[in-house]
């Protein structure tokens, strides 16, 4: 598990050693002893000595980043080098990547994204024509004790629908589905729910086996009871009537949606 820092950036593997070399040279020029530099950068003392005496030319962009890091070290901030393996079907340009802390896969973040993927595969290619809303259909899942939109992950731009079936998605991101996130953060704690999916509202949904309640026009609970499976918003001017399926996680929500789909056919 990665303990999240205030700031995280990624550097290509082949450039990492040059970055350490540049930091070592800068710290040594600031009268910091080589033994201390060795501990700070997790390098052997002979290696630090070699770096500090090296005349190798280092590119300006790496020197600039090294200067920023060295200043933080001098300011008594800790530094931690980690190896990060990334997979992508696209080439990533540049030496440095700035990472939002919610996009670094901690154990919790990884579990959430994996659960959302499992939910997608449960729903994939299922005929849910009666449950597809006019707005984008999406699933969101929150961290424990979520307090803001950035603590909730969802499918970027919603799930892809083709001929009344869920067929794909673009990616999973934190902090992108503001509407579902706001409902989940506002109501999820009181309803013991960590995940939510929006589907089209039909009268038949109220007649399923699931426990249902209604939302006010401003998306507040009409009833104070807990453990609802479905929240219904009857719509308003410019707002489509909608049902929100709740669950302990995204897979739980997907299973409920499939059961609802079978019951209303």
C-alpha positions as CSV (number, residue, x, y, z in Angstrom):
1,X,0.0,0.0,0.0
2,X,1.2,3.5,-0.8
3,X,0.8,6.2,1.9
4,X,-0.3,9.2,-0.1
5,X,1.9,12.2,-0.2
6,X,1.0,15.9,-0.7
7,X,2.7,15.8,-4.1
8,X,3.5,12.8,-6.4
9,X,5.2,12.8,-9.8
10,X,6.4,10.0,-12.0
11,X,9.7,9.8,-14.0
12,X,10.7,7.4,-16.7
13,X,12.9,4.6,-15.3
14,X,15.9,5.4,-17.5
15,X,15.9,9.0,-16.2
16,X,15.5,8.1,-12.5
17,X,19.2,7.6,-11.9
18,X,20.1,10.9,-13.6
19,X,17.6,12.6,-11.3
20,X,19.2,11.1,-8.2
21,X,22.6,12.1,-9.5
22,X,21.4,15.7,-10.0
23,X,19.9,15.9,-6.6
24,X,23.1,14.5,-5.0
25,X,25.2,17.2,-6.7
26,X,22.9,20.0,-5.7
27,X,22.7,18.8,-2.0
28,X,26.5,18.4,-1.9
29,X,26.9,22.0,-3.3
30,X,24.7,23.1,-0.3
31,X,27.3,21.7,2.1
32,X,25.2,18.6,3.0
33,X,27.5,15.7,3.9
34,X,27.7,12.7,1.5
35,X,26.8,10.3,4.3
36,X,23.5,12.2,4.8
37,X,22.9,12.3,1.0
38,X,23.4,8.6,1.0
39,X,20.6,8.0,3.5
40,X,18.3,10.6,1.9
41,X,18.5,9.1,-1.6
42,X,19.0,5.4,-0.5
43,X,22.3,5.2,-2.3
44,X,25.7,3.7,-1.2
45,X,28.2,6.3,0.0
46,X,30.7,5.4,-2.8
47,X,27.9,5.9,-5.3
48,X,27.1,9.3,-3.9
49,X,30.8,10.2,-4.0
50,X,30.9,9.2,-7.6
51,X,27.8,11.2,-8.4
52,X,29.2,14.3,-6.7
53,X,32.5,14.2,-8.6
54,X,30.9,13.4,-11.9
55,X,31.1,15.9,-14.8
56,X,28.3,14.3,-16.8
57,X,26.0,16.8,-18.5
58,X,22.4,16.4,-17.3
59,X,19.5,17.9,-19.2
60,X,17.9,21.2,-18.1
61,X,14.5,19.6,-17.4
62,X,16.0,17.0,-15.1
63,X,18.1,19.6,-13.3
64,X,15.1,21.9,-12.9
65,X,13.1,19.0,-11.3
66,X,16.1,18.0,-9.2
67,X,16.4,21.6,-7.9
68,X,12.8,21.6,-6.8
69,X,13.2,18.3,-5.0
70,X,16.5,19.4,-3.4
71,X,14.8,22.6,-2.0
72,X,12.1,20.5,-0.4
73,X,14.7,18.2,1.1
74,X,16.6,21.2,2.5
75,X,13.3,22.4,3.8
76,X,13.1,19.2,5.9
77,X,10.5,17.5,3.8
78,X,10.9,13.8,3.4
79,X,11.4,12.1,0.0
80,X,10.6,8.6,-1.0
81,X,11.5,6.9,-4.3
82,X,9.1,4.2,-5.4
83,X,9.0,2.0,-8.6
84,X,5.7,2.4,-10.5
85,X,4.8,0.1,-13.3
86,X,2.2,1.5,-15.7
87,X,0.3,-0.1,-18.6
88,X,-1.2,1.8,-21.6
89,X,-2.1,1.3,-25.2
90,X,-0.8,4.8,-26.0
91,X,2.7,6.2,-25.9
92,X,3.2,8.7,-23.1
93,X,5.3,11.7,-24.0
94,X,7.8,13.5,-21.8
95,X,10.0,12.5,-18.9
96,X,7.7,13.5,-16.1
97,X,4.1,12.8,-15.3
98,X,2.2,14.6,-12.6
99,X,-0.2,12.2,-10.9
100,X,-3.4,13.2,-9.0
101,X,-3.2,11.4,-5.7
102,X,-6.5,9.6,-6.3
103,X,-5.1,8.1,-9.5
104,X,-2.3,6.4,-7.7
105,X,-3.6,2.9,-7.0
106,X,-3.5,2.5,-3.3
107,X,-5.1,-0.8,-2.1
108,X,-8.4,1.0,-1.6
109,X,-8.4,2.7,-5.0
110,X,-7.4,-0.5,-6.7
111,X,-10.2,-2.4,-5.0
112,X,-12.7,0.2,-6.1
113,X,-11.6,0.2,-9.8
114,X,-11.5,-3.6,-9.9
115,X,-15.1,-3.7,-8.4
116,X,-16.3,-1.3,-11.0
117,X,-14.8,-3.4,-13.8
118,X,-16.5,-6.5,-12.4
119,X,-19.8,-4.7,-12.3
120,X,-19.3,-3.7,-16.0
121,X,-18.7,-7.3,-17.0
122,X,-21.8,-8.4,-15.2
123,X,-23.9,-5.9,-17.1
124,X,-22.1,-6.2,-20.5
125,X,-24.3,-7.3,-23.4
126,X,-27.3,-7.6,-21.2
127,X,-30.5,-6.3,-22.8
128,X,-31.6,-3.6,-20.3
129,X,-33.7,-1.5,-22.8
130,X,-36.3,-0.7,-20.1
131,X,-33.8,0.8,-17.7
132,X,-31.7,3.0,-20.0
133,X,-32.3,6.7,-19.2
134,X,-32.0,9.6,-21.6
135,X,-29.1,10.9,-19.7
136,X,-25.8,9.0,-19.5
137,X,-26.0,5.8,-17.4
138,X,-23.2,5.3,-14.9
139,X,-22.1,3.6,-11.8
140,X,-20.1,5.3,-9.0
141,X,-18.4,3.8,-6.0
142,X,-17.0,5.7,-3.0
143,X,-14.1,5.3,-0.6
144,X,-14.9,4.7,3.0
145,X,-15.8,8.0,4.8
146,X,-16.0,9.8,1.4
147,X,-16.3,13.6,1.9
148,X,-15.8,15.0,-1.6
149,X,-16.3,14.2,-5.2
150,X,-12.6,13.2,-5.6
151,X,-13.3,10.3,-3.2
152,X,-15.8,8.7,-5.6
153,X,-14.8,6.7,-8.8
154,X,-17.0,6.2,-11.8
155,X,-16.9,5.5,-15.5
156,X,-15.6,8.6,-17.4
157,X,-18.5,9.9,-19.5
158,X,-20.7,7.0,-18.5
159,X,-21.1,3.5,-19.8
160,X,-21.3,3.0,-23.5
161,X,-24.7,1.9,-24.8
162,X,-25.2,0.1,-28.2
163,X,-28.6,-1.2,-29.3
164,X,-30.0,-1.1,-25.7
165,X,-27.0,-3.0,-24.3
166,X,-24.0,-1.9,-22.2
167,X,-21.0,-2.6,-24.4
168,X,-18.1,-0.6,-23.1
169,X,-16.5,2.3,-21.2
170,X,-13.7,4.7,-21.7
171,X,-11.9,4.6,-18.4
172,X,-12.5,4.7,-14.6
173,X,-11.7,8.0,-12.9
174,X,-12.1,9.6,-9.5
175,X,-14.0,12.9,-9.1
176,X,-15.8,12.9,-12.5
177,X,-19.4,12.0,-11.9
178,X,-20.4,15.0,-9.8
179,X,-24.2,14.2,-9.8
180,X,-23.9,10.6,-8.6
181,X,-21.0,11.5,-6.3
182,X,-23.1,14.2,-4.5
183,X,-26.0,11.8,-3.9
184,X,-23.7,9.1,-2.6
185,X,-21.8,11.4,-0.3
186,X,-24.9,13.1,0.9
187,X,-27.0,10.0,1.5
188,X,-24.8,7.0,1.3
189,X,-23.6,7.1,4.9
190,X,-27.2,7.2,6.2
191,X,-28.2,4.4,3.8
192,X,-25.2,2.1,4.3
193,X,-24.3,2.4,0.6
194,X,-21.0,2.8,-1.1
195,X,-22.1,2.5,-4.7
196,X,-24.9,3.9,-6.9
197,X,-26.2,3.5,-10.4
198,X,-28.7,5.6,-12.3
199,X,-31.4,3.9,-14.4
200,X,-34.6,5.0,-16.0
201,X,-37.7,5.3,-13.8
202,X,-40.7,3.2,-14.6
203,X,-43.7,2.5,-12.3
204,X,-42.9,-1.2,-12.3
205,X,-39.7,-0.5,-10.3
206,X,-41.8,0.4,-7.3
207,X,-43.4,-3.1,-7.5
208,X,-40.2,-5.1,-7.3
209,X,-39.0,-6.9,-4.2
210,X,-36.5,-4.1,-3.5
211,X,-37.0,-1.6,-0.7
212,X,-37.8,1.8,-2.3
213,X,-38.0,5.4,-1.2
214,X,-38.4,8.7,-2.9
215,X,-36.3,11.8,-3.1
216,X,-37.5,15.4,-2.9
217,X,-37.0,17.8,-5.9
218,X,-33.7,18.9,-4.3
219,X,-32.6,15.3,-3.8
220,X,-33.2,14.9,-0.1
221,X,-34.7,11.7,1.4
222,X,-38.4,11.9,2.1
223,X,-38.2,9.1,4.7
224,X,-35.6,8.8,7.4
225,X,-35.4,5.0,7.3
226,X,-32.2,3.1,6.3
227,X,-31.2,0.3,4.0
228,X,-33.1,1.3,0.9
229,X,-32.2,-0.4,-2.3
230,X,-33.7,2.1,-4.7
231,X,-34.2,5.9,-4.5
232,X,-36.7,7.4,-6.9
233,X,-36.7,11.0,-8.2
234,X,-39.9,11.8,-10.0
235,X,-38.2,14.6,-12.0
236,X,-38.7,18.3,-12.3
237,X,-38.5,20.9,-15.0
238,X,-35.5,19.9,-17.2
239,X,-34.8,16.9,-15.0
240,X,-35.7,13.4,-16.2
241,X,-37.4,11.0,-13.7
242,X,-34.8,8.6,-12.5
243,X,-34.2,5.7,-10.2
244,X,-31.0,5.3,-8.3
245,X,-29.9,1.7,-7.3
246,X,-27.8,1.5,-4.2
247,X,-25.5,-1.2,-2.9
248,X,-22.5,-2.0,-0.7
249,X,-20.3,-1.9,-3.8
250,X,-20.6,-1.7,-7.6
251,X,-21.0,-5.5,-8.1
252,X,-23.9,-5.5,-5.6
253,X,-25.5,-2.7,-7.5
254,X,-25.1,-4.5,-10.8
255,X,-26.7,-7.6,-9.4
256,X,-29.7,-5.6,-8.2
257,X,-30.1,-3.9,-11.6
258,X,-30.1,-7.3,-13.3
259,X,-32.7,-8.6,-10.9
260,X,-34.8,-5.5,-11.4
261,X,-34.5,-5.9,-15.2
262,X,-35.8,-9.5,-14.9
263,X,-38.7,-8.5,-12.7
264,X,-40.1,-5.7,-14.9
265,X,-39.9,-7.6,-18.2
